[in-house]
């Protein structure tokens, strides 16, 4: 979440002053640094299983062992839908803010960083809220707030209102993401948690894949506001 604050600000400033090469090189260096930290400094915490790999159950047997299957598949659908909604607007969003709103890269970076700041502070202060209020109300509230960024882009061209909508969306992300992960862990047997969280990430990656691919079918025939409205409607349906 802190990266969502610093990254857009620094990336926008570097591009406005130096062009593409410097921010791209900085991103490469940071990614390489993360790789080296993982290779040399992160200790191993899990001992590989002593059983031969052939004795481990396959995915079919693992899925059959999971109880309450709707409680498992619906969170995966929500994970897919949320990532799809953002990826769906992203290509149109970039052209919209530069061509229609006339923002600079620094302005875009600063506004995106408000989302990151709200996300970071929200996770820090509200991350355990679902432990007190229950998973479902926090998840529903978070999804509703997450849709604010799309609604803000539909109803206003003013920077102030767009910033407000992004702050609300960041808080929504901070609410729904921990609650959704906790919900999945609640309904998953301990021996399957790692694999199921991997499936959750796969569902999100599938949304990231299909969102940009499908939006190209609509952009020749619709305005940016229609694309944003579709994303807002999708997230609100997920909340329902």
Buried (B, 14 or more C-beta within 10 A) or exposed (E): BEEBBEBBBBBBBBBBEEEEEBBEEBBEEEEEEEEEEEEEEEEEEEEEEEEEEEEEEEEEEBBEEBEEEEBBEBBBEBBBBBBBBBBBBBBBBEEBBBEEBEBBBBBBBBBBBBBBBBBBBBBEEBBEBBEEEEBEEBBBBBBBBBBBBBBBBBBEEEEEBBBBBBBBBBBBBBBBBBBBBBBBEEBBEEEBEEEBBEBBEEBBBBBBEBBBEEBEEBBEEBBBBBBBBBBBBBBBEBBE
